[in-house]
């Protein structure tokens, strides 16, 4: 069911991570990766389909432990 953790196609992704694509009838749900700053893609099922965040993750280019390299 759609709620505060639910996003429509075309909205901007605020948190990178794994999202469930949920159809209006609840059948055929699957998971996709969406990246912060991009738009949630359109769905073939039409109206009523939405995205629900399952697992948020920091995009690799924004993670502090992966920025630059230490040279000694």
C-alpha positions in Angstrom: 0.0 0.0 0.0 1.3 3.5 -0.8 2.4 5.7 2.0 5.1 8.1 3.1 7.7 5.7 1.6 5.9 5.6 -1.7 7.0 7.5 -4.9 5.4 8.0 -8.3 7.0 7.7 -11.7 8.6 11.0 -12.7 9.4 12.2 -9.1 13.0 12.8 -8.3 14.8 10.1 -6.3 15.9 11.5 -2.9 17.6 8.4 -1.6 19.7 6.0 -3.7 18.8 2.4 -3.1 16.7 -0.6 -3.9 13.0 0.1 -4.6 10.1 -2.2 -5.1 7.9 -1.5 -8.1 4.4 -2.1 -6.9 1.5 -2.4 -9.4 -1.9 -1.1 -8.5 -3.2 -4.7 -8.2 -0.1 -5.7 -6.1 0.8 -8.5 -8.5 4.1 -8.8 -10.3 6.1 -6.6 -7.8 9.9 -6.5 -8.6 12.9 -4.6 -7.4 15.1 -2.0 -9.1 18.0 0.3 -8.3 17.3 4.0 -8.4 19.9 6.7 -8.0 19.6 10.0 -6.0 18.9 13.0 -8.3 17.5 10.9 -11.2 13.7 10.5 -11.9 11.8 7.4 -11.1 11.1 5.9 -14.5 7.7 5.4 -16.0 6.1 2.0 -15.7 4.3 0.0 -18.4 1.4 -0.9 -16.1 0.1 2.7 -16.2 -1.8 4.5 -13.4 -1.4 3.3 -9.8 2.1 1.8 -10.0 4.5 3.3 -7.5 8.0 2.8 -6.0 8.7 1.9 -2.4 12.1 2.2 -0.8 13.4 -1.2 0.5 17.0 -0.5 1.2 18.7 2.9 1.1 22.3 3.2 0.2 24.9 6.0 -0.3 25.9 6.2 -3.9 29.6 5.3 -4.3 30.8 8.7 -5.5 29.3 10.3 -2.4 30.6 7.9 0.2 33.4 9.4 2.4 35.4 6.2 2.6 35.6 6.0 -1.2 36.6 9.7 -1.9 40.2 10.2 -3.1 43.2 8.1 -2.1 45.7 8.5 0.6 49.3 8.7 -0.6 52.1 8.3 1.8 
